[in-house]
Amino acid sequence: MEPETSDEFETTLRPATKADIDLLGMYGAELVSIHHGWDERRFIAGGPRTPTAYSSHLRSQLDKPDVVVLVAEIHGRVVGYAYAGLEGSDYMSLRGPAGVIHDIFVEERHRRRGAGRALLAAMVGELGGRGATQIVLSTAHRNDAGQRLFASMGFKPTMVEMTLQL
């Protein structure tokens, strides 16, 4: 993928590099924290090792041919990322081969400026360009802003996860 720039707030998108990974680990840890805040019984809590663990996982994914990790920069500073991959059939999810978007994150102070939309559009383009004919993602029930973004980009609800705490 060639870096692309959105005029709105000068957002530039590019593939993530190893130099980005520590920051992306911090962003991943923030995603964990946000989800835990929405529902602490459903979502795991982060801890002091979460950024390192997240970084380690993303580092292991960077060179895989079926994985895409993109970063969004504003004025040369990374402010968000998206992580996805091409996956085969998943009988537990009852779906065929698909592009699966695992993470999309933008720093809070840069939200609602087009970076998330740009990341999502670029990820859809990347996955489609690699052969995906279907793209799926999951979003927390309380992630209203994310759900509005996904719906505005053509995603539609297909599953509802329900949880019973014992």
Biotite code that builds the C-alpha atoms (Angstrom):
import biotite.structure as struc

atoms = struc.array([
    struc.Atom([0.000, 0.000, 0.000], chain_id="A", res_id=1, res_name="MET", atom_name="CA", element="C"),
    struc.Atom([1.280, 3.433, -0.933], chain_id="A", res_id=2, res_name="GLU", atom_name="CA", element="C"),
    struc.Atom([0.786, 6.094, 1.754], chain_id="A", res_id=3, res_name="PRO", atom_name="CA", element="C"),
    struc.Atom([-2.364, 8.035, 1.074], chain_id="A", res_id=4, res_name="GLU", atom_name="CA", element="C"),
    struc.Atom([-3.408, 11.388, 2.454], chain_id="A", res_id=5, res_name="THR", atom_name="CA", element="C"),
    struc.Atom([-6.855, 12.689, 3.302], chain_id="A", res_id=6, res_name="SER", atom_name="CA", element="C"),
    struc.Atom([-7.218, 16.462, 3.044], chain_id="A", res_id=7, res_name="ASP", atom_name="CA", element="C"),
    struc.Atom([-9.358, 16.515, 6.180], chain_id="A", res_id=8, res_name="GLU", atom_name="CA", element="C"),
    struc.Atom([-6.967, 17.165, 9.071], chain_id="A", res_id=9, res_name="PHE", atom_name="CA", element="C"),
    struc.Atom([-4.076, 15.995, 6.866], chain_id="A", res_id=10, res_name="GLU", atom_name="CA", element="C"),
    struc.Atom([-4.493, 12.318, 7.765], chain_id="A", res_id=11, res_name="THR", atom_name="CA", element="C"),
    struc.Atom([-1.895, 10.079, 6.122], chain_id="A", res_id=12, res_name="THR", atom_name="CA", element="C"),
    struc.Atom([-2.278, 6.309, 6.104], chain_id="A", res_id=13, res_name="LEU", atom_name="CA", element="C"),
    struc.Atom([0.557, 3.829, 5.689], chain_id="A", res_id=14, res_name="ARG", atom_name="CA", element="C"),
    struc.Atom([1.471, 0.265, 6.612], chain_id="A", res_id=15, res_name="PRO", atom_name="CA", element="C"),
    struc.Atom([2.688, -0.079, 10.189], chain_id="A", res_id=16, res_name="ALA", atom_name="CA", element="C"),
    struc.Atom([6.386, -0.734, 10.731], chain_id="A", res_id=17, res_name="THR", atom_name="CA", element="C"),
    struc.Atom([8.296, -2.284, 13.600], chain_id="A", res_id=18, res_name="LYS", atom_name="CA", element="C"),
    struc.Atom([9.095, 1.259, 14.760], chain_id="A", res_id=19, res_name="ALA", atom_name="CA", element="C"),
    struc.Atom([5.347, 1.829, 15.362], chain_id="A", res_id=20, res_name="ASP", atom_name="CA", element="C"),
    struc.Atom([4.742, -1.300, 17.392], chain_id="A", res_id=21, res_name="ILE", atom_name="CA", element="C"),
    struc.Atom([5.378, -0.010, 20.925], chain_id="A", res_id=22, res_name="ASP", atom_name="CA", element="C"),
    struc.Atom([2.922, 2.852, 20.400], chain_id="A", res_id=23, res_name="LEU", atom_name="CA", element="C"),
    struc.Atom([0.366, 0.482, 18.863], chain_id="A", res_id=24, res_name="LEU", atom_name="CA", element="C"),
    struc.Atom([0.743, -1.731, 21.929], chain_id="A", res_id=25, res_name="GLY", atom_name="CA", element="C"),
    struc.Atom([-0.227, 1.251, 24.067], chain_id="A", res_id=26, res_name="MET", atom_name="CA", element="C"),
    struc.Atom([-3.214, 1.886, 21.795], chain_id="A", res_id=27, res_name="TYR", atom_name="CA", element="C"),
    struc.Atom([-4.221, -1.778, 22.042], chain_id="A", res_id=28, res_name="GLY", atom_name="CA", element="C"),
    struc.Atom([-4.016, -1.556, 25.827], chain_id="A", res_id=29, res_name="ALA", atom_name="CA", element="C"),
    struc.Atom([-6.265, 1.503, 25.670], chain_id="A", res_id=30, res_name="GLU", atom_name="CA", element="C"),
    struc.Atom([-8.776, -0.515, 23.617], chain_id="A", res_id=31, res_name="LEU", atom_name="CA", element="C"),
    struc.Atom([-8.719, -3.178, 26.330], chain_id="A", res_id=32, res_name="VAL", atom_name="CA", element="C"),
    struc.Atom([-9.322, -0.495, 28.970], chain_id="A", res_id=33, res_name="SER", atom_name="CA", element="C"),
    struc.Atom([-12.168, 1.137, 27.037], chain_id="A", res_id=34, res_name="ILE", atom_name="CA", element="C"),
    struc.Atom([-13.949, -2.192, 26.579], chain_id="A", res_id=35, res_name="HIS", atom_name="CA", element="C"),
    struc.Atom([-13.420, -3.154, 30.218], chain_id="A", res_id=36, res_name="HIS", atom_name="CA", element="C"),
    struc.Atom([-14.929, 0.200, 31.214], chain_id="A", res_id=37, res_name="GLY", atom_name="CA", element="C"),
    struc.Atom([-18.020, -0.538, 29.148], chain_id="A", res_id=38, res_name="TRP", atom_name="CA", element="C"),
    struc.Atom([-18.538, -3.954, 30.748], chain_id="A", res_id=39, res_name="ASP", atom_name="CA", element="C"),
    struc.Atom([-15.988, -5.122, 33.284], chain_id="A", res_id=40, res_name="GLU", atom_name="CA", element="C"),
    struc.Atom([-17.506, -8.580, 33.614], chain_id="A", res_id=41, res_name="ARG", atom_name="CA", element="C"),
    struc.Atom([-17.445, -9.315, 29.877], chain_id="A", res_id=42, res_name="ARG", atom_name="CA", element="C"),
    struc.Atom([-14.165, -7.703, 28.823], chain_id="A", res_id=43, res_name="PHE", atom_name="CA", element="C"),
    struc.Atom([-10.774, -8.480, 30.314], chain_id="A", res_id=44, res_name="ILE", atom_name="CA", element="C"),
    struc.Atom([-8.970, -5.877, 32.383], chain_id="A", res_id=45, res_name="ALA", atom_name="CA", element="C"),
    struc.Atom([-5.650, -4.547, 31.254], chain_id="A", res_id=46, res_name="GLY", atom_name="CA", element="C"),
    struc.Atom([-2.637, -4.367, 33.475], chain_id="A", res_id=47, res_name="GLY", atom_name="CA", element="C"),
    struc.Atom([0.923, -3.109, 33.448], chain_id="A", res_id=48, res_name="PRO", atom_name="CA", element="C"),
    struc.Atom([1.986, -5.847, 31.001], chain_id="A", res_id=49, res_name="ARG", atom_name="CA", element="C"),
    struc.Atom([-0.856, -5.266, 28.516], chain_id="A", res_id=50, res_name="THR", atom_name="CA", element="C"),
    struc.Atom([0.993, -2.763, 26.264], chain_id="A", res_id=51, res_name="PRO", atom_name="CA", element="C"),
    struc.Atom([3.997, -5.108, 26.000], chain_id="A", res_id=52, res_name="THR", atom_name="CA", element="C"),
    struc.Atom([1.804, -8.153, 25.343], chain_id="A", res_id=53, res_name="ALA", atom_name="CA", element="C"),
    struc.Atom([-0.189, -6.278, 22.700], chain_id="A", res_id=54, res_name="TYR", atom_name="CA", element="C"),
    struc.Atom([3.002, -5.014, 21.074], chain_id="A", res_id=55, res_name="SER", atom_name="CA", element="C"),
    struc.Atom([4.423, -8.515, 21.010], chain_id="A", res_id=56, res_name="SER", atom_name="CA", element="C"),
    struc.Atom([1.306, -9.880, 19.327], chain_id="A", res_id=57, res_name="HIS", atom_name="CA", element="C"),
    struc.Atom([1.225, -7.152, 16.672], chain_id="A", res_id=58, res_name="LEU", atom_name="CA", element="C"),
    struc.Atom([4.970, -7.534, 16.036], chain_id="A", res_id=59, res_name="ARG", atom_name="CA", element="C"),
    struc.Atom([4.386, -11.239, 15.338], chain_id="A", res_id=60, res_name="SER", atom_name="CA", element="C"),
    struc.Atom([1.722, -10.336, 12.772], chain_id="A", res_id=61, res_name="GLN", atom_name="CA", element="C"),
    struc.Atom([3.506, -7.661, 10.724], chain_id="A", res_id=62, res_name="LEU", atom_name="CA", element="C"),
    struc.Atom([5.225, -9.913, 8.202], chain_id="A", res_id=63, res_name="ASP", atom_name="CA", element="C"),
    struc.Atom([2.331, -12.316, 7.655], chain_id="A", res_id=64, res_name="LYS", atom_name="CA", element="C"),
    struc.Atom([1.018, -12.083, 4.082], chain_id="A", res_id=65, res_name="PRO", atom_name="CA", element="C"),
    struc.Atom([-2.646, -12.326, 5.109], chain_id="A", res_id=66, res_name="ASP", atom_name="CA", element="C"),
    struc.Atom([-2.442, -9.631, 7.801], chain_id="A", res_id=67, res_name="VAL", atom_name="CA", element="C"),
    struc.Atom([-2.797, -5.874, 7.380], chain_id="A", res_id=68, res_name="VAL", atom_name="CA", element="C"),
    struc.Atom([-1.774, -3.338, 10.017], chain_id="A", res_id=69, res_name="VAL", atom_name="CA", element="C"),
    struc.Atom([-2.215, 0.293, 9.012], chain_id="A", res_id=70, res_name="LEU", atom_name="CA", element="C"),
    struc.Atom([-1.442, 3.480, 10.901], chain_id="A", res_id=71, res_name="VAL", atom_name="CA", element="C"),
    struc.Atom([-2.987, 6.924, 10.618], chain_id="A", res_id=72, res_name="ALA", atom_name="CA", element="C"),
    struc.Atom([-0.734, 9.946, 10.983], chain_id="A", res_id=73, res_name="GLU", atom_name="CA", element="C"),
    struc.Atom([-1.665, 13.576, 11.438], chain_id="A", res_id=74, res_name="ILE", atom_name="CA", element="C"),
    struc.Atom([1.183, 16.036, 10.865], chain_id="A", res_id=75, res_name="HIS", atom_name="CA", element="C"),
    struc.Atom([3.625, 13.114, 10.875], chain_id="A", res_id=76, res_name="GLY", atom_name="CA", element="C"),
    struc.Atom([2.489, 11.725, 14.243], chain_id="A", res_id=77, res_name="ARG", atom_name="CA", element="C"),
    struc.Atom([0.783, 8.330, 14.539], chain_id="A", res_id=78, res_name="VAL", atom_name="CA", element="C"),
    struc.Atom([-2.679, 8.862, 16.047], chain_id="A", res_id=79, res_name="VAL", atom_name="CA", element="C"),
    struc.Atom([-4.392, 5.549, 15.325], chain_id="A", res_id=80, res_name="GLY", atom_name="CA", element="C"),
    struc.Atom([-4.256, 2.145, 13.720], chain_id="A", res_id=81, res_name="TYR", atom_name="CA", element="C"),
    struc.Atom([-6.283, -0.691, 12.238], chain_id="A", res_id=82, res_name="ALA", atom_name="CA", element="C"),
    struc.Atom([-5.463, -4.401, 12.326], chain_id="A", res_id=83, res_name="TYR", atom_name="CA", element="C"),
    struc.Atom([-7.122, -7.073, 10.172], chain_id="A", res_id=84, res_name="ALA", atom_name="CA", element="C"),
    struc.Atom([-6.478, -10.287, 8.355], chain_id="A", res_id=85, res_name="GLY", atom_name="CA", element="C"),
    struc.Atom([-7.773, -12.680, 5.747], chain_id="A", res_id=86, res_name="LEU", atom_name="CA", element="C"),
    struc.Atom([-9.188, -15.782, 7.395], chain_id="A", res_id=87, res_name="GLU", atom_name="CA", element="C"),
    struc.Atom([-10.605, -19.061, 6.136], chain_id="A", res_id=88, res_name="GLY", atom_name="CA", element="C"),
    struc.Atom([-13.965, -20.560, 6.970], chain_id="A", res_id=89, res_name="SER", atom_name="CA", element="C"),
    struc.Atom([-14.849, -20.471, 10.638], chain_id="A", res_id=90, res_name="ASP", atom_name="CA", element="C"),
    struc.Atom([-17.492, -23.004, 11.544], chain_id="A", res_id=91, res_name="TYR", atom_name="CA", element="C"),
    struc.Atom([-17.769, -21.695, 15.107], chain_id="A", res_id=92, res_name="MET", atom_name="CA", element="C"),
    struc.Atom([-18.784, -18.318, 13.646], chain_id="A", res_id=93, res_name="SER", atom_name="CA", element="C"),
    struc.Atom([-20.810, -19.942, 10.853], chain_id="A", res_id=94, res_name="LEU", atom_name="CA", element="C"),
    struc.Atom([-19.038, -17.946, 8.157], chain_id="A", res_id=95, res_name="ARG", atom_name="CA", element="C"),
    struc.Atom([-16.991, -18.609, 5.084], chain_id="A", res_id=96, res_name="GLY", atom_name="CA", element="C"),
    struc.Atom([-13.652, -17.026, 4.206], chain_id="A", res_id=97, res_name="PRO", atom_name="CA", element="C"),
    struc.Atom([-13.570, -13.335, 5.071], chain_id="A", res_id=98, res_name="ALA", atom_name="CA", element="C"),
    struc.Atom([-11.502, -10.329, 5.860], chain_id="A", res_id=99, res_name="GLY", atom_name="CA", element="C"),
    struc.Atom([-11.768, -9.841, 9.619], chain_id="A", res_id=100, res_name="VAL", atom_name="CA", element="C"),
    struc.Atom([-11.130, -6.433, 11.154], chain_id="A", res_id=101, res_name="ILE", atom_name="CA", element="C"),
    struc.Atom([-9.859, -7.007, 14.683], chain_id="A", res_id=102, res_name="HIS", atom_name="CA", element="C"),
    struc.Atom([-8.957, -3.485, 15.820], chain_id="A", res_id=103, res_name="ASP", atom_name="CA", element="C"),
    struc.Atom([-9.575, 0.069, 14.789], chain_id="A", res_id=104, res_name="ILE", atom_name="CA", element="C"),
    struc.Atom([-8.439, 2.792, 17.167], chain_id="A", res_id=105, res_name="PHE", atom_name="CA", element="C"),
    struc.Atom([-7.878, 6.541, 17.056], chain_id="A", res_id=106, res_name="VAL", atom_name="CA", element="C"),
    struc.Atom([-6.601, 8.640, 19.970], chain_id="A", res_id=107, res_name="GLU", atom_name="CA", element="C"),
    struc.Atom([-9.514, 10.325, 21.689], chain_id="A", res_id=108, res_name="GLU", atom_name="CA", element="C"),
    struc.Atom([-8.384, 13.866, 20.905], chain_id="A", res_id=109, res_name="ARG", atom_name="CA", element="C"),
    struc.Atom([-8.207, 13.033, 17.180], chain_id="A", res_id=110, res_name="HIS", atom_name="CA", element="C"),
    struc.Atom([-11.586, 11.318, 16.904], chain_id="A", res_id=111, res_name="ARG", atom_name="CA", element="C"),
    struc.Atom([-14.390, 12.697, 14.736], chain_id="A", res_id=112, res_name="ARG", atom_name="CA", element="C"),
    struc.Atom([-11.874, 14.202, 12.294], chain_id="A", res_id=113, res_name="ARG", atom_name="CA", element="C"),
    struc.Atom([-11.891, 11.513, 9.629], chain_id="A", res_id=114, res_name="GLY", atom_name="CA", element="C"),
    struc.Atom([-8.945, 9.326, 10.709], chain_id="A", res_id=115, res_name="ALA", atom_name="CA", element="C"),
    struc.Atom([-11.137, 6.386, 11.748], chain_id="A", res_id=116, res_name="GLY", atom_name="CA", element="C"),
    struc.Atom([-13.168, 6.598, 8.553], chain_id="A", res_id=117, res_name="ARG", atom_name="CA", element="C"),
    struc.Atom([-9.965, 6.793, 6.506], chain_id="A", res_id=118, res_name="ALA", atom_name="CA", element="C"),
    struc.Atom([-8.519, 3.749, 8.312], chain_id="A", res_id=119, res_name="LEU", atom_name="CA", element="C"),
    struc.Atom([-11.715, 1.768, 7.807], chain_id="A", res_id=120, res_name="LEU", atom_name="CA", element="C"),
    struc.Atom([-11.976, 2.673, 4.111], chain_id="A", res_id=121, res_name="ALA", atom_name="CA", element="C"),
    struc.Atom([-8.314, 1.813, 3.520], chain_id="A", res_id=122, res_name="ALA", atom_name="CA", element="C"),
    struc.Atom([-8.689, -1.483, 5.357], chain_id="A", res_id=123, res_name="MET", atom_name="CA", element="C"),
    struc.Atom([-11.739, -2.403, 3.271], chain_id="A", res_id=124, res_name="VAL", atom_name="CA", element="C"),
    struc.Atom([-9.737, -1.557, 0.142], chain_id="A", res_id=125, res_name="GLY", atom_name="CA", element="C"),
    struc.Atom([-6.719, -3.584, 1.285], chain_id="A", res_id=126, res_name="GLU", atom_name="CA", element="C"),
    struc.Atom([-8.761, -6.647, 2.217], chain_id="A", res_id=127, res_name="LEU", atom_name="CA", element="C"),
    struc.Atom([-10.821, -6.440, -0.972], chain_id="A", res_id=128, res_name="GLY", atom_name="CA", element="C"),
    struc.Atom([-7.655, -6.038, -3.011], chain_id="A", res_id=129, res_name="GLY", atom_name="CA", element="C"),
    struc.Atom([-6.308, -9.209, -1.429], chain_id="A", res_id=130, res_name="ARG", atom_name="CA", element="C"),
    struc.Atom([-9.381, -11.171, -2.451], chain_id="A", res_id=131, res_name="GLY", atom_name="CA", element="C"),
    struc.Atom([-11.841, -10.778, 0.413], chain_id="A", res_id=132, res_name="ALA", atom_name="CA", element="C"),
    struc.Atom([-15.442, -10.890, -0.776], chain_id="A", res_id=133, res_name="THR", atom_name="CA", element="C"),
    struc.Atom([-16.832, -10.338, 2.716], chain_id="A", res_id=134, res_name="GLN", atom_name="CA", element="C"),
    struc.Atom([-15.497, -8.299, 5.632], chain_id="A", res_id=135, res_name="ILE", atom_name="CA", element="C"),
    struc.Atom([-16.659, -8.797, 9.191], chain_id="A", res_id=136, res_name="VAL", atom_name="CA", element="C"),
    struc.Atom([-15.960, -7.015, 12.444], chain_id="A", res_id=137, res_name="LEU", atom_name="CA", element="C"),
    struc.Atom([-17.291, -7.071, 15.968], chain_id="A", res_id=138, res_name="SER", atom_name="CA", element="C"),
    struc.Atom([-18.116, -4.041, 18.026], chain_id="A", res_id=139, res_name="THR", atom_name="CA", element="C"),
    struc.Atom([-19.020, -3.641, 21.662], chain_id="A", res_id=140, res_name="ALA", atom_name="CA", element="C"),
    struc.Atom([-22.708, -3.148, 22.344], chain_id="A", res_id=141, res_name="HIS", atom_name="CA", element="C"),
    struc.Atom([-21.957, 0.214, 23.987], chain_id="A", res_id=142, res_name="ARG", atom_name="CA", element="C"),
    struc.Atom([-19.705, 1.464, 21.157], chain_id="A", res_id=143, res_name="ASN", atom_name="CA", element="C"),
    struc.Atom([-22.342, 3.748, 19.636], chain_id="A", res_id=144, res_name="ASP", atom_name="CA", element="C"),
    struc.Atom([-19.857, 5.963, 17.774], chain_id="A", res_id=145, res_name="ALA", atom_name="CA", element="C"),
    struc.Atom([-18.134, 2.966, 16.224], chain_id="A", res_id=146, res_name="GLY", atom_name="CA", element="C"),
    struc.Atom([-21.430, 1.419, 15.199], chain_id="A", res_id=147, res_name="GLN", atom_name="CA", element="C"),
    struc.Atom([-22.492, 4.667, 13.501], chain_id="A", res_id=148, res_name="ARG", atom_name="CA", element="C"),
    struc.Atom([-19.188, 4.767, 11.602], chain_id="A", res_id=149, res_name="LEU", atom_name="CA", element="C"),
    struc.Atom([-19.450, 1.124, 10.531], chain_id="A", res_id=150, res_name="PHE", atom_name="CA", element="C"),
    struc.Atom([-23.077, 1.526, 9.412], chain_id="A", res_id=151, res_name="ALA", atom_name="CA", element="C"),
    struc.Atom([-22.220, 4.682, 7.462], chain_id="A", res_id=152, res_name="SER", atom_name="CA", element="C"),
    struc.Atom([-19.605, 2.653, 5.573], chain_id="A", res_id=153, res_name="MET", atom_name="CA", element="C"),
    struc.Atom([-22.116, -0.064, 4.629], chain_id="A", res_id=154, res_name="GLY", atom_name="CA", element="C"),
    struc.Atom([-21.623, -2.588, 7.435], chain_id="A", res_id=155, res_name="PHE", atom_name="CA", element="C"),
    struc.Atom([-24.828, -4.138, 8.768], chain_id="A", res_id=156, res_name="LYS", atom_name="CA", element="C"),
    struc.Atom([-25.544, -6.065, 11.970], chain_id="A", res_id=157, res_name="PRO", atom_name="CA", element="C"),
    struc.Atom([-25.521, -9.835, 11.508], chain_id="A", res_id=158, res_name="THR", atom_name="CA", element="C"),
    struc.Atom([-24.941, -11.313, 14.982], chain_id="A", res_id=159, res_name="MET", atom_name="CA", element="C"),
    struc.Atom([-25.724, -10.318, 18.541], chain_id="A", res_id=160, res_name="VAL", atom_name="CA", element="C"),
    struc.Atom([-23.532, -11.694, 21.327], chain_id="A", res_id=161, res_name="GLU", atom_name="CA", element="C"),
    struc.Atom([-25.353, -12.259, 24.600], chain_id="A", res_id=162, res_name="MET", atom_name="CA", element="C"),
    struc.Atom([-23.635, -12.936, 27.890], chain_id="A", res_id=163, res_name="THR", atom_name="CA", element="C"),
    struc.Atom([-24.902, -14.607, 31.086], chain_id="A", res_id=164, res_name="LEU", atom_name="CA", element="C"),
    struc.Atom([-22.738, -14.125, 34.171], chain_id="A", res_id=165, res_name="GLN", atom_name="CA", element="C"),
    struc.Atom([-22.856, -17.020, 36.623], chain_id="A", res_id=166, res_name="LEU", atom_name="CA", element="C"),
])
